[in-house]
Amino acid sequence: MKLKNRPLIRWAGSKTRLLNVLASHSPSSYERYIEPFCGSMSLFLKLSPQRAVMADINAELINFYKQVKKRPLKVSRGIHSIPREKEEYYRMRELDAGALDDLEKAIRFFFLNRHCFNGVYRTNKAGKFNVPFGSKLTEVPSQEEIMDFSRKIKHTEFVNSDFEKIIGKAVAGDFIYLDPPYAGTESRDRGEYGPCSFKEDDIKRLSLSLEAASERGAKILLSYASIPIIKSSFSGWNVSEISVERSVSGFAKGRKRVPEVIITNY
């Protein structure tokens, strides 16, 4: 049986529908792939780079990938041993993540991600995960799929870090792909992606760090919502606007086509 080349987790804003477009805009050659907002790693799986640095400000996400890389069998056995029931979901959600070891944290993260509403990662002001149980359960990746994913990330470095620090390490020969959480003055912060996630105030910091990386010779691809501040911040770069179907309310009836931009320095 051929295994599917797909992410292990569900992640709001995943670029699964845009993979072919993003791949066509990616450079044909580079020495190292860098993704400062790694999320579900969709483009990484599409491109299969030989060397990569995957980073995110979300410590639980990065710990999950590190554990899948080191202990895929234990992660698989752990998640498949948990009953797929609403009561068990809320019991797991109430556990104090700080009292768990790294493997236990990864299994809890994986279980909550596969069973929560719409694959959303959201925390309250205290940093506690608070997404309700999902109405439609998706399949949990098989042991074979988890083991296969682990093999694919064998030579990948995972870093829990702010985007600016990771971008600051990029040099000539690197390819940076960025898909930050979409922010705007009209959107209210509901805790999506966890504490300290990307906000509109960070766009200036992003543009300055990417300009510096570009001057050092890195190739850069950025996908984002088509909003004025993004287009003005990267007005000197190559900007392409596309139309993308988005589920804006979490339900099929809430889907609509929205404009997004793909920005490159090459």
Order of alpha helices (4+ residues) and beta strands (2+ residues): alpha-beta-alpha-beta-alpha-alpha-alpha-alpha-alpha-beta-alpha-beta-alpha-beta-alpha-beta-beta
